[in-house]
Amino acid sequence: MEGAGSWDALEWTNIEPLSRSSSSSLGMSEFLLEAEEVIVQGHGVVLVNTDEAGTLSVTNFRLLFVSEASRDIINLGTIPLTTIEKFSKQVSKTSAPRQSDKMSSQRLLQVIGKDMRIIVFGFRPRTKQRRAIIDALWRYSRPAQLWDLYAFTCGPSKFSNANPKLRLLNEYFRLLGKDSVLASGSMIGDRSLNISNEWWRVTAVNNSYTLCTTYPSSLILPKSISDEEVLQASTFRGRSRVPVISWCNPGTGAVLARSSQPLVGLMMNVRSNADEKLVAALCTQTAGEKGRRKLYIADARPKKNALANGAMGGGSESSSNYFHSEVVFFGIDNIHFMRESLARVRDYLDTHGTTSSDGMSSFLRNGERTWSGGHLSSMSASVSSLGESGWLIHVQNVLAGSAWIAARVALESASVLVHCSDGWDRTTQLVSLAGLLLDPYYRTFKGFQALVEKDWLAFGHPFSDRMGIPTTSGNNNTPLELPRQSSVGNISTPPMRTSSLGPQSSANSSLHSQTSNNCSPIFLQWIDCVAQLLRVYPCAFEFSSVFLVDFLDCVLSCRFGNFFCNSEKERQQSGIFDACGCIWMYLASIREAGGSSHVHRNPFYNQATHDCPLLPPAAALAPTLWPQFHLRWACPSEAGVGEIECQYRIILEKYTEAHKEKEMAETKARNLKINMECLVAELQKEKHTSKSAIATTRRTYRESLAIRRAIQSLGCKVHFSSNENNLMDTGSGSPDIKGGLSYSLRRDSDAEGLHDDKNDFSVSISAVEDSMVSDNWSSRMCETLCPFGTREGCKWPDGGCAQLGSQFVGLKANFDAFDRLSIVEGYFGSE
């Protein structure tokens, strides 16, 4: 890789001096987590795998590498301290053609991780940066005390942990078919706890951990067995890990039980009546039948190993001593084989991947473009070396054993008792994987958490010993700086790689002598098995392979306290639950932030079609490398999520967006419909108002005509006009008006001060000449009967009749009352 950040382009004369700090961030604050601090820092360090220069910092949590060119974290060069399996100094004495003479004495630091990566950092000579980095790694990668881990420094923060004992009790209640019962704090340690079904009961016989220090405080036992009998049976099992129920079918009564090996002695003739009675109680009467169900005793070890344990008092059961039973051996190797096997896989990937810790290319990355000249045989040899690692065979053995157990329980309604030597490694793998196959609940996020907390944490898998972190006692004898070939075994290193990294130390002794510790990737192997099942049944799991990778990374990093210590008792004594954050809360929070399309969620999950046990045939259990985990560092381009899943997620996101837009459009349409209905209602109201106004106008018109006729009957001319026209002008429109009578009327509203200047109207009443009303019958009547009549005609209003107070032929006109006349609908009657 060439560029501004490459090894060759680096100006060594401009390298900043070594920085040390115990509190400041040294310019890394934008990259640090909560409570994370930089301890020591080196500048101008080169990540040999990618030939990129940057700043290497040792913090109280991880080894942090930031590129100088892009100013971003380089994930390959950034690894949590507890994920480092070992590290060592290397010296390169080879000048590759692309390297200048000044690079002939590179100072290298090789870091080997538990997460399948091998990374190498290059330091310039005489800068003392490598020594400072190594000293910090010695001090912080394996602290002497448990409380020195970053999880205690960070604290619970926003990922606080609830009491896992309550969650365990709730899971027990679910298994017994008592989902309606919820665990409470008063139930913890209550020896009188009385929750049971037809066959099984929950007991607090181990509430003080006096029965077994590595078992949980509450257990599920056969209802017919008393606590006293359980105490007697515990003396016959290794480490007092008595047979107890891990999973049960409330419908059929079949169970998965677990224990440690029986102490039958060298001659395999030691027996225990209490143990035999307890085991026999696992075989309850089958539903609808009078006989008892069959019991399978599954010994996870090779048979020869079980017999060899007899020399130390252990061994295996005899089917003749246990009623209606059959003993089966699975032949799964111990923790040391698993550790060596994974180390071989890691070296294989580092050698034949697209990136390499020595900065050199494998035969596929060496510039050759043909398959001739032995290249094809070289590829065949590389595949063969992967097979020689034995990792896939071990994974297949665990898968096959778990599938066999699940089939016996599901198809025969038989009970199965599983154990190995101590009952906390291979036993846990088999029991938890069989439970995953049998119970669809365990294939959900919530169920997966319950499964891990029950079978791995509560039942005492020694996580501290297997991951090489301190226990509550502070004992930690794990060697850190070991030669690289200690993990390689019989796989020879290619000459090119040997010359690049220089001669190894003289520590070429046996692999076992250099790695005689209890570290082993047992839990990693189990997660690998779950990923294999996810590959075979892509629609049966709510979670994705990406979730499994992130979950495993969180476990290895020790960022959270859930997987500290070796047992529930140790975690309780050290106050882990209150002092550290919770991994489950953290994973749930990032899922919620990502919504339904988050990468942790399996887009193909179909609960309806997989709500039943999974019983894979043998042909489906041929495992492959888990690309998302094994290939992510060595072959990044091939390690991503499958193309089909990527396309599905893209389509799903588009569908989700379209669905949201559809909902928004439907909401707008509903709002528009509501608005239209309101407008229609208002229109109907206006229409009704308009009809009322028209009816009122018609009534008013009729009243006006009636008034006009009445006034005209008095010999007056009536003219109606709006206030926009001058009243006098309107009155003057009558020809030859004589006399001084002009009278106007307004609506009643005028008297109330409510009239509108634009809407009120006036009534003009004028007296006219006799000749103009001669045809009117009232005029003729007036002339005939008037006592003041003259030859010249009517002299009104100058006549005598006007002088008599408007008295005429017995009729008195009250004009004041006429002015106050109110024209209403009922005055003249209806139409």
C-alpha positions in Angstrom: 0.0 0.0 0.0 1.5 3.3 -1.1 0.4 6.7 0.0 1.1 9.5 2.4 0.7 7.1 5.4 2.9 4.3 4.1 6.2 3.1 5.6 8.3 4.3 2.7 6.8 7.8 2.7 7.3 8.4 6.4 9.8 11.1 7.3 11.6 9.5 10.3 13.3 12.8 11.2 9.9 14.4 11.9 8.8 11.7 14.3 7.5 13.3 17.5 9.2 12.3 20.8 7.6 9.6 23.0 4.6 10.8 25.0 3.6 9.5 28.4 0.6 10.4 30.4 -1.6 8.9 33.1 -4.5 11.3 32.8 -4.6 13.4 29.7 -6.0 12.3 26.3 -2.9 13.5 24.3 -5.0 14.7 21.5 -7.1 11.5 21.3 -10.2 12.8 23.1 -12.4 12.5 20.0 -11.6 8.7 19.8 -11.8 7.8 23.5 -14.7 6.1 25.2 -16.2 7.1 28.6 -13.5 7.0 31.3 -10.8 5.9 28.8 -7.4 7.5 29.3 -4.2 7.4 27.3 -1.3 5.8 29.2 1.5 6.0 26.6 1.6 7.1 23.0 4.0 6.5 20.1 4.1 8.6 16.9 5.1 7.5 13.5 4.3 3.9 14.2 3.6 1.7 11.1 1.0 -1.0 10.9 3.0 -3.5 8.9 -0.1 -5.4 7.8 -1.3 -2.5 5.7 1.9 -0.4 5.5 0.1 2.6 7.1 1.7 5.0 9.5 -0.1 6.5 12.5 -0.2 7.1 16.2 -0.3 4.1 18.5 -1.7 4.7 22.0 -2.1 2.3 24.9 -5.1 3.3 27.0 -6.6 1.8 30.1 -8.9 -0.2 27.8 -7.3 -0.9 24.4 -4.4 -0.6 22.0 -5.6 2.3 19.8 -4.1 3.0 16.3 -5.1 6.2 14.5 -4.0 6.8 10.9 -1.9 9.9 10.3 -3.3 10.2 6.7 -7.0 9.9 7.3 -7.1 10.8 11.0 -9.4 7.8 11.6 -9.2 4.8 13.8 -7.8 1.8 12.0 -9.9 -1.2 13.2 -7.2 -3.8 12.4 -4.7 -2.0 14.6 -7.1 -1.3 17.5 -7.7 -4.1 19.9 -9.0 -4.3 23.5 -6.2 -5.2 26.0 -8.0 -8.3 27.3 -8.5 -9.5 23.7 -4.7 -9.7 23.4 -3.7 -13.3 23.8 0.0 -12.6 23.7 2.6 -10.2 22.3 6.3 -10.4 21.5 9.2 -8.4 20.2 10.5 -9.1 16.7 13.4 -7.8 14.7 13.4 -7.8 10.9 16.8 -8.2 9.3 15.6 -8.4 5.7 15.3 -5.6 3.2 12.6 -6.2 0.7 13.0 -4.7 -2.7 10.5 -2.0 -1.9 12.2 -1.1 1.3 15.2 1.3 1.6 18.4 0.5 3.5 17.3 2.6 6.4 14.6 0.1 7.1 16.9 -2.9 7.4 16.7 -2.8 11.2 13.0 -2.4 11.9 11.8 -2.9 15.5 8.6 -4.8 15.4 5.9 -5.6 18.0 3.7 -8.6 17.2 0.3 -8.7 18.9 -1.8 -11.9 18.7 -5.5 -11.6 19.5 -8.1 -14.0 20.6 -10.4 -12.7 17.8 -8.3 -14.3 15.0 -6.0 -11.4 14.2 -2.2 -11.2 14.2 -1.0 -7.6 13.8 2.6 -6.2 13.7 3.7 -2.7 14.5 7.0 -1.2 13.2 9.0 1.3 15.3 12.0 3.3 14.3 15.2 2.3 16.2 16.5 4.5 19.0 13.1 6.1 19.7 12.4 3.9 22.8 8.8 3.9 21.7 8.5 0.1 21.4 9.9 -0.4 24.9 7.4 2.1 26.3 4.5 0.4 24.5 5.5 -3.1 25.7 5.9 -1.9 29.3 2.4 -0.5 29.2 1.0 -3.7 27.7 2.7 -5.8 30.4 1.1 -3.7 33.0 -2.4 -3.1 31.7 -3.2 -6.1 29.4 -3.3 -8.5 32.4 -3.9 -6.6 35.6 -3.2 -8.4 38.9 -6.6 -7.6 40.3 -10.1 -7.9 38.9 -11.0 -4.3 39.9 -8.2 -2.9 37.7 -10.1 -3.7 34.6 -11.6 -0.9 32.5 -15.2 -2.1 33.3 -14.8 -1.0 36.9 -13.3 2.3 35.9 -16.1 3.1 33.6 -18.8 1.8 36.0 -22.4 0.9 35.1 -23.0 4.3 33.4 -26.3 4.1 31.5 -26.0 0.3 31.0 -26.9 -0.7 34.5 -27.5 -4.3 35.3 -30.6 -5.8 36.9 -30.2 -8.8 39.3 -29.6 -11.9 37.0 -30.9 -14.2 39.8 -34.4 -12.8 39.1 -34.0 -13.4 35.4 -32.9 -17.0 36.1 -36.0 -17.6 38.3 -38.3 -16.2 35.6 -36.7 -18.6 33.1 -37.2 -21.5 35.5 -40.9 -20.5 35.9 -41.3 -20.4 32.1 -39.8 -23.9 31.8 -42.3 -25.2 34.3 -45.2 -23.6 32.5 -45.7 -21.0 35.2 -45.3 -17.9 33.0 -47.8 -16.0 35.0 -45.5 -16.1 38.1 -43.0 -13.3 38.3 -39.8 -13.5 40.4 -39.4 -11.0 43.1 -36.5 -10.1 45.4 -38.1 -11.9 48.3 -37.8 -15.2 46.4 -34.0 -15.0 46.1 -32.6 -17.3 48.8 -36.0 -18.3 50.1 -35.6 -22.0 51.0 -39.3 -22.3 51.2 -39.7 -21.4 47.5 -42.5 -23.6 46.3 -43.0 -23.3 42.5 -43.6 -26.6 40.8 -45.6 -28.5 38.1 -46.5 -32.1 37.8 -42.9 -33.4 37.7 -40.5 -30.7 38.7 -39.9 -28.1 41.3 -37.7 -25.0 41.9 -35.6 -25.3 45.0 -33.2 -22.9 46.9 -31.2 -25.8 48.4 -28.0 -24.1 47.2 -28.9 -20.6 48.3 -25.7 -20.3 50.4 -23.7 -22.3 47.8 -23.1 -25.0 50.4 -24.3 -27.7 48.0 -22.0 -26.7 45.1 -20.0 -23.5 44.9 -20.2 -23.4 41.1 -23.9 -24.0 40.8 -26.6 -21.2 41.0 -28.5 -20.5 44.2 -31.7 -21.9 42.7 -32.1 -25.2 40.9 -34.8 -27.3 39.1 -35.0 -30.8 40.6 -37.5 -33.8 40.3 -40.5 -33.2 42.5 -40.0 -36.6 44.1 -36.5 -35.9 45.4 -36.1 -34.0 48.6 -33.3 -31.5 49.4 -31.7 -34.0 51.8 -31.4 -36.6 49.1 -29.8 -34.1 46.8 -27.2 -33.3 49.4 -26.4 -37.0 49.7 -26.1 -37.4 46.0 -23.7 -34.5 45.6 -20.9 -36.4 47.3 -20.9 -38.9 44.4 -20.3 -36.3 41.7 -17.1 -34.4 40.8 -17.0 -30.9 42.5 -20.5 -31.8 43.9 -22.1 -30.9 40.6 -25.1 -33.1 41.1 -27.5 -34.0 38.3 -30.0 -31.1 37.9 -32.5 -30.1 35.1 -31.4 -27.5 32.6 -34.4 -27.7 30.3 -37.7 -29.5 30.4 -40.7 -29.9 28.2 -43.8 -29.1 30.3 -46.0 -31.0 27.9 -44.1 -34.4 27.7 -42.0 -34.3 30.8 -38.8 -34.9 28.9 -35.7 -33.1 30.3 -32.2 -32.1 29.6 -30.1 -32.6 32.7 -26.5 -31.9 33.4 -23.9 -32.9 36.0 -20.2 -33.7 36.3 -18.6 -37.1 36.1 -19.5 -39.8 38.7 -16.8 -40.8 41.2 -16.9 -44.5 40.4 -13.2 -45.1 41.1 -10.5 -47.0 39.3 -12.4 -50.2 39.1 -15.6 -48.4 38.2 -17.4 -50.3 41.0 -18.3 -47.4 43.4 -22.1 -46.7 43.5 -24.4 -44.2 45.2 -28.0 -45.1 46.0 -28.9 -41.4 46.3 -27.4 -40.6 42.9 -29.1 -43.5 41.2 -32.4 -42.5 42.7 -32.0 -38.9 41.6 -31.0 -40.0 38.0 -33.9 -42.4 37.9 -36.3 -39.6 38.9 -35.4 -37.8 35.7 -37.2 -40.6 33.8 -40.7 -39.7 34.8 -43.7 -41.8 33.6 -44.4 -41.0 30.0 -47.7 -39.2 29.1 -50.5 -41.7 28.6 -48.4 -44.7 29.3 -47.6 -46.8 32.4 -43.9 -47.3 31.7 -41.0 -44.9 32.3 -39.3 -43.0 29.5 -35.8 -44.0 28.5 -32.8 -42.2 29.8 -29.7 -41.5 27.8 -26.4 -40.6 29.6 -24.3 -38.6 27.2 -20.6 -38.5 28.1 -19.0 -35.7 26.0 -15.5 -37.2 26.3 -13.8 -39.8 24.3 -14.3 -43.2 26.0 -10.6 -43.7 26.6 -10.4 -40.4 28.4 -13.4 -41.3 30.6 -11.7 -44.5 31.6 -8.4 -42.7 32.2 -10.1 -40.4 34.7 -10.8 -43.5 36.8 -7.2 -43.2 38.0 -8.2 -39.9 39.6 -11.5 -41.3 41.0 -13.7 -40.2 38.1 -15.1 -42.2 35.2 -18.5 -42.8 33.7 -21.7 -44.5 34.6 -22.6 -48.1 34.0 -26.0 -48.6 32.3 -26.6 -51.6 34.5 -26.7 -49.4 37.6 -29.2 -46.9 36.2 -32.7 -48.0 35.3 -33.7 -48.1 31.6 -30.6 -46.1 30.6 -28.0 -46.1 27.8 -24.5 -44.5 28.0 -23.2 -42.8 24.8 -19.7 -41.2 24.3 -19.4 -38.2 21.9 -15.6 -38.1 21.7 -15.2 -34.3 22.0 -11.6 -33.3 23.0 -10.7 -31.2 26.0 -9.9 -27.5 26.3 -6.2 -27.8 25.3 -7.0 -29.3 21.9 -9.4 -26.5 21.3 -6.9 -23.8 22.1 -4.2 -25.4 19.9 -6.7 -25.9 17.1 -7.8 -22.3 17.0 -4.2 -21.1 17.1 -3.5 -23.1 13.9 -6.6 -21.6 12.2 -5.4 -18.1 13.1 -1.9 -18.7 11.7 -3.4 -20.3 8.5 -5.6 -17.2 7.9 -2.7 -14.8 8.6 -0.6 -16.7 6.0 -3.1 -17.2 3.3 -5.4 -14.1 3.7 -5.3 -10.8 1.8 -3.4 -9.1 4.6 -0.4 -10.5 6.5 1.3 -9.6 9.7 4.7 -9.8 8.0 3.7 -7.3 5.4 4.5 -9.8 2.6 2.1 -11.4 0.2 1.0 -15.0 0.1 1.1 -16.9 -3.2 -2.2 -15.3 -4.2 -0.9 -11.8 -3.4 2.7 -12.1 -4.7 2.1 -10.5 -8.1 1.7 -13.8 -10.0 -1.2 -13.9 -12.4 -1.2 -17.6 -13.5 -2.1 -20.9 -11.9 0.9 -22.6 -13.4 4.1 -23.4 -11.7 2.6 -25.3 -8.8 0.2 -22.6 -7.7 -2.8 -24.9 -7.8 -1.0 -27.4 -5.6 0.0 -24.6 -3.3 -3.7 -23.7 -2.8 -4.5 -27.4 -2.2 -1.8 -27.5 0.4 -3.2 -24.4 2.1 -6.7 -26.0 2.3 -5.1 -29.1 3.6 -3.4 -27.2 6.4 -6.7 -25.7 7.4 -8.1 -29.2 7.7 -5.1 -30.3 9.8 -6.0 -27.6 12.3 -8.9 -29.7 13.4 -11.1 -26.8 14.3 -13.9 -27.6 11.9 -13.9 -31.2 13.1 -14.3 -30.1 16.7 -17.1 -27.8 15.7 -18.8 -30.6 13.8 -18.5 -32.9 16.8 -20.2 -30.4 19.1 -23.0 -29.8 16.5 -23.5 -33.5 15.9 -23.7 -34.3 19.6 -26.2 -31.5 20.3 -28.4 -32.5 17.3 -28.4 -36.1 18.6 -29.5 -35.0 22.1 -32.2 -32.8 20.7 -33.5 -35.6 18.5 -33.8 -38.0 21.4 -35.8 -35.5 23.4 -38.0 -34.3 20.6 -38.6 -37.6 18.8 -38.5 -40.1 21.6 -39.6 -37.9 24.5 -36.6 -39.4 26.3 -34.6 -37.6 29.0 -30.9 -37.0 28.5 -28.2 -36.5 31.2 -25.1 -34.8 29.8 -21.7 -34.5 31.5 -18.0 -34.5 30.8 -15.3 -34.3 33.5 -16.2 -31.2 35.5 -19.5 -30.4 33.7 -18.8 -26.8 32.8 -17.1 -26.8 29.3 -18.2 -29.5 26.9 -21.3 -30.2 29.0 -22.4 -26.6 28.7 -21.7 -26.5 25.0 -23.9 -29.6 24.3 -26.7 -28.7 26.7 -27.1 -25.1 25.6 -26.9 -25.9 21.9 -29.4 -28.7 22.3 -31.7 -26.3 24.1 -31.3 -23.8 21.2 -32.4 -26.6 18.8 -35.4 -27.7 20.9 -36.8 -24.3 22.1 -37.6 -21.6 19.6 -37.7 -19.1 22.4 -33.9 -19.4 22.7 -33.6 -18.3 19.1 -34.9 -14.8 19.9 -32.9 -11.9 21.4 -34.6 -12.3 24.8 -34.4 -16.0 24.8 -30.7 -16.1 23.7 -29.9 -13.9 26.7 -31.8 -16.3 29.0 -30.0 -19.3 27.6 -26.5 -17.8 28.0 -27.2 -16.6 31.5 -28.7 -19.9 32.6 -26.4 -22.5 31.1 -23.1 -20.5 30.9 -23.1 -18.0 33.7 -25.4 -19.5 36.3 -24.0 -23.0 36.0 -20.4 -21.9 36.4 -18.5 -21.9 33.2 -15.1 -20.6 34.3 -14.9 -17.5 32.1 -12.0 -15.9 34.0 -9.9 -19.0 33.6 -10.8 -19.5 29.9 -10.3 -15.8 29.0 -7.2 -15.4 31.1 -8.4 -12.5 33.3 -8.1 -12.2 37.1 -10.5 -13.8 39.4 -11.6 -12.5 42.7 -8.5 -14.0 44.3 -6.3 -12.1 41.9 -4.4 -15.2 40.8 -3.3 -14.8 37.2 -0.4 -16.9 36.0 -1.1 -16.6 32.3 2.1 -16.1 30.3 1.9 -13.1 27.9 5.1 -12.8 25.9 5.5 -16.1 24.1 7.2 -16.8 20.9 4.9 -17.0 18.0 5.5 -20.6 17.1 4.2 -21.6 20.5 0.7 -21.5 19.0 1.6 -23.0 15.6 2.2 -26.6 16.5 3.2 -28.8 13.6 2.3 -26.3 10.8 5.6 -25.1 9.4 6.1 -21.5 8.7 6.9 -20.6 5.0 10.5 -19.6 4.5 9.5 -16.1 3.3 7.7 -15.4 6.6 10.5 -16.8 8.7 13.1 -14.6 7.0 10.9 -11.6 7.3 10.3 -11.9 11.0 13.8 -13.0 11.8 14.9 -16.0 13.8 12.7 -17.1 16.6 13.9 -17.5 20.1 15.2 -20.9 21.2 11.9 -21.7 22.8 11.1 -24.4 20.4 10.1 -26.8 23.1 6.8 -28.6 23.0 3.6 -26.7 22.6 2.0 -28.1 25.7 4.9 -26.9 28.0 4.6 -23.3 26.8 0.8 -23.1 27.0 0.0 -25.1 30.1 -2.8 -22.9 31.3 -6.5 -23.0 31.4 -7.2 -20.5 28.6 -9.4 -22.0 25.9 -11.9 -20.7 23.3 -14.8 -22.8 24.6 -17.4 -20.1 24.5 -16.1 -18.8 21.1 -16.5 -22.3 19.7 -20.0 -22.5 20.9 -20.9 -19.1 19.3 -19.3 -20.6 16.1 -21.7 -23.5 16.4 -24.6 -21.1 16.7 -23.4 -19.3 13.6 -23.3 -22.6 11.7 -26.9 -23.3 12.6 -27.8 -19.8 11.5 -26.3 -20.6 8.2 -28.3 -23.8 7.9 -31.5 -22.3 9.2 -31.4 -18.6 8.0 -35.1 -18.0 8.9 -35.2 -19.6 12.3 -33.2 -17.0 14.3 -34.3 -13.5 15.3 -30.6 -12.3 15.5 -28.1 -12.2 12.7 -24.5 -13.3 12.4 -23.4 -9.7 12.9 -25.0 -9.7 16.3 -23.0 -12.9 17.2 -19.8 -11.2 16.2 -20.5 -8.0 18.1 -21.6 -10.0 21.1 -18.5 -12.1 21.1 -16.3 -9.0 20.7 -18.0 -7.5 23.8 -17.3 -10.6 25.8 -13.6 -10.8 24.8 -13.1 -7.1 25.4 -14.2 -7.3 29.0 -15.9 -3.9 28.6 -18.8 -5.1 30.6 -18.9 -7.2 33.8 -21.4 -9.9 32.9 -18.8 -12.5 32.0 -16.3 -11.9 34.9 -15.3 -14.5 37.4 -15.9 -18.2 37.3 -19.3 -18.6 39.0 -22.4 -16.9 40.2 -21.0 -17.0 43.8 -17.8 -15.1 42.8 -19.7 -12.5 40.8 -22.0 -11.9 43.8 -19.1 -11.6 46.3 -17.3 -9.1 44.1 -20.4 -7.0 43.4 -20.1 -7.2 39.7 -23.7 -6.4 39.0 -23.6 -3.1 40.7 -20.1 -2.0 39.8 -20.0 -2.7 36.0 -22.1 -2.1 33.0 -24.4 -4.7 31.4 -23.6 -6.2 28.0 -27.3 -7.0 27.3 -28.4 -3.4 27.9 -25.6 -2.1 25.6 -26.6 -4.4 22.7 -30.3 -3.6 23.2 -29.6 0.1 23.1 -27.8 0.0 19.8 -30.5 -2.2 18.4 -33.2 0.3 19.4 -31.2 3.1 17.9 -31.0 1.3 14.6 -34.7 0.4 14.5 -36.2 -2.6 12.8 -33.6 -2.7 10.1 -30.6 -2.8 12.4 -27.8 -5.2 11.3 -28.3 -7.3 14.5 -31.8 -8.2 13.4 -32.1 -11.1 11.0 -34.2 -9.8 8.0 -35.2 -13.4 7.1 -36.5 -14.3 10.5 -39.9 -16.1 10.3 -41.2 -17.2 13.6 -44.4 -18.7 12.3 -42.6 -21.4 10.2 -39.9 -22.2 12.7 -41.9 -22.4 15.9 -40.8 -26.0 16.5 -37.6 -27.9 17.3 -34.8 -27.9 14.7 -33.5 -31.4 14.0 -30.7 -31.1 11.4 -29.7 -34.3 9.6 -26.0 -35.3 9.7 -25.4 -34.1 6.1 -26.4 -30.6 7.1 -23.8 -30.4 9.9 -20.7 -30.0 7.8 -19.3 -26.7 9.0 -17.3 -24.1 7.2 -15.2 -21.1 8.3 -17.5 -18.5 9.8 -16.7 -15.6 7.4 -18.0 -12.8 9.5 -15.7 -13.7 12.3 -12.8 -15.8 11.0 -12.2 -13.8 7.8 -12.8 -10.2 8.9 -9.2 -9.4 9.5 -7.4 -11.7 7.0 -9.9 -11.3 4.2 -12.0 -8.2 4.8 -13.8 -8.1 1.4 -15.0 -11.7 1.9 -16.1 -11.3 5.5 -19.1 -9.1 5.0 -22.6 -10.1 5.1 -23.7 -12.1 2.1 -24.8 -10.4 -1.0 -28.3 -11.7 -0.8 -28.7 -10.4 2.7 -27.3 -7.0 1.7 -29.7 -6.7 -1.2 -32.6 -7.8 1.1 -31.7 -5.2 3.6 -31.6 -2.5 0.9 -35.0 -3.6 -0.4 -36.3 -3.8 3.1 -35.2 -0.3 3.9 -36.8 1.0 0.7 -39.9 -0.9 1.5 -39.9 0.6 5.0 -39.5 4.1 3.6 -42.2 3.5 1.0 -44.5 2.2 3.8 -43.8 5.3 5.9 -44.6 7.5 2.9 -47.8 5.6 2.3 -48.8 6.1 5.9 -48.1 9.8 5.6 -50.1 10.0 2.4 -53.0 8.1 4.0 -52.9 10.5 7.0 -53.0 13.5 4.6 -55.9 11.9 2.7 -57.8 11.4 6.0 -57.1 15.0 7.0 -58.3 16.2 3.6 -61.4 14.1 3.9 -62.2 15.5 7.3 -61.6 19.0 6.0 -63.9 18.4 3.1 -66.6 17.0 5.4 -66.3 20.2 7.5 -66.6 22.4 4.4 -69.6 20.5 3.2 -71.2 20.9 6.6 -70.5 24.6 6.5 -71.8 24.8 3.0 -75.0 23.1 4.0 -75.3 25.5 6.9 -74.8 28.5 4.6 -77.4 27.0 2.2 -79.9 26.7 5.0 -79.1 30.3 6.1 -79.6 31.5 2.6 -83.0 29.8 2.3 -84.0 31.4 5.6 -82.9 34.8 4.3 -84.8 34.3 1.1 -87.9 33.3 3.1 -87.5 36.3 5.3 -87.1 38.6 2.3 -90.3 37.3 0.8 -92.2 37.8 4.0 -90.8 41.4 4.3 -91.8 42.0 0.7 -95.3 40.9 1.4 -95.4 43.1 4.5 -94.2 46.0 2.5 -96.9 45.5 -0.1 -99.5 45.3 2.7 -98.2 48.5 4.3 -98.1 50.2 0.9 -101.7 49.2 0.2 -102.7 50.4 3.6 -101.0 53.8 3.3 -102.2 54.2 -0.3 -105.7 53.6 1.0 -105.2 56.8 3.1 -104.5 58.7 -0.1 -100.7 58.8 0.2 -98.0 57.7 -2.2 -95.5 55.3 -0.8 -92.0 54.8 -2.2 -89.4 52.4 -0.8 -85.7 53.1 -1.3 -82.3 52.2 0.2 -80.2 54.6 2.2 -77.9 55.0 -0.7 -80.5 57.3 -2.4 -81.6 60.5 -1.0 -85.0 60.2 0.5 -86.1 63.7 -0.6 -84.9 63.0 -4.1 -87.0 59.9 -4.2 -90.0 61.7 -2.9 -89.6 64.5 -5.4 -89.9 61.9 -8.1 -93.7 62.2 -7.8 -95.1 64.8 -10.1 -96.5 68.0 -8.6 -96.4 67.1 -5.0 -98.4 69.6 -3.1 -98.4 70.0 0.6 -95.9 69.7 3.3 -96.2 66.0 4.4 -93.2 63.8 3.9 -92.7 61.0 6.2 -90.0 58.2 6.5 -90.0 54.9 8.2 -87.0 52.7 9.2 -86.6 49.1 10.4 -87.1 48.4 14.0 -83.4 47.8 14.3 -82.8 51.5 13.8 -84.4 52.2 17.1 -82.0 49.8 18.7 -78.9 51.3 17.1 -78.1 48.2 15.2 -78.9 49.1 11.7 -76.4 48.9 8.9 -75.9 51.9 6.7 -75.7 49.7 3.7 -78.8 47.6 4.5 -81.5 49.8 6.0 -84.2 51.3 3.9 -86.6 54.3 3.9 -90.2 54.7 3.3 -91.4 58.1 1.8 -95.1 59.0 2.3 -96.3 62.0 0.4 -99.7 63.6 0.0 -100.8 64.2 -3.7 -103.3 66.3 -5.5 -106.9 65.3 -5.6 -106.7 64.9 -9.3 -104.0 62.3 -8.9 -106.0 60.2 -6.5 -109.5 60.9 -8.0 -109.7 57.4 -9.1 -108.9 56.1 -5.7 -112.0 55.1 -3.8 -110.6 56.6 -0.6 -110.3 60.0 -2.3 -113.8 59.9 -3.6 -115.1 58.9 -0.2 -113.2 61.9 1.4 -114.7 64.4 -1.0 -118.2 63.0 -0.6 -118.2 63.0 3.2 -115.9 65.9 4.1 -117.9 68.7 5.8 -115.2 71.2 4.8 -115.2 70.4 1.2 -115.4 73.4 -1.2 -115.9 73.9 -4.9 -112.2 74.2 -5.5 -111.6 70.8 -4.0 -109.8 69.6 -0.9 -107.8 72.2 1.0 -105.9 69.7 3.1 -103.7 70.3 5.0 -104.8 74.0 5.0 -108.4 72.9 5.4 -110.4 72.7 8.5 -110.1 69.0 8.8 -106.3 69.4 9.4 -107.1 71.9 12.1 -109.2 69.4 13.9 -106.3 67.3 15.1 -106.4 64.9 12.1 -110.0 63.9 12.8 -111.8 63.0 9.7 -115.1 61.2 9.5 -114.5 59.7 12.9 -111.0 58.5 12.0 -108.1 59.7 14.0 -104.6 59.2 12.5 -101.8 58.8 15.1 -98.7 59.4 13.1 -96.4 58.9 16.2 -97.8 55.4 16.6 -97.4 54.8 12.9 -93.7 55.8 13.2 -93.3 53.2 16.0 -95.0 50.6 14.0 -93.0 47.4 14.0 -93.2 45.2 11.0 -93.0 41.6 12.0 -93.8 38.3 10.4 -97.0 37.7 12.4 -98.4 41.2 12.0 -100.1 40.6 8.7 -100.2 36.9 9.0 -98.7 34.2 6.9 -98.7 34.0 3.1 
